[in-house]
Amino acid sequence: MSKAEEPEQIEELLGELQRTWHETIPVSAFMQIAPKTYEGQTLTVSAPLAPNINLHHTMFAGSIYTLMTLTGWGMVWLQQRLAGVEGDIVLGKADIRYLAPVGESPQARVTWPKANEQDGELSLLGQGKRAKVKLEVSLYCGEQCCAQFLGTYVSLPK
């Protein structure tokens, strides 16, 4: 599939991504995590507040972390599909900053970085080598950025 994807192809991939999460990571189904859009190299993922609430009536920190982790993982998965390569994706390193309470349904956003050296070079998977990419995920409530996540994802050749 080329980078000039058809909207229908993207919708199919987002549906497959959601099924993959819900079938292989049960907490994602409970949390109702769902990919919403992929436009201009940016993936947006959401989860409703109700199943992710804490005693303060805001989003539980573990739910925020899970949503942001899966958003980055989902971007790597999506880019692999678009590049026609396969790999087992793992989170190698992560750092999160909680900036404000999440009091309404959040949206996590991640943009695929421009390739430099080996970062994001998913073609390495086709050569039997691992690929590594650092992704920055931001979590928004409306216009306010409530959390920032930096994750290093490693994709191991199958």
Buried (B, 14 or more C-beta within 10 A) or exposed (E): EEEEBEEEBBBEBBEBBBEBBBEEBEEBBEBBBBBBBBEEBEBBBBBBBEEBBEEEEBBBEEBBBBBBBBBBBBBBBBBBBBBEBBBEBEBEEBEBEBEEBBBBBBBBBBBBBEEEEEBBBBEBBBEEBBBBBBBBBBBBBEEBEBBBBBBBBBBEBE
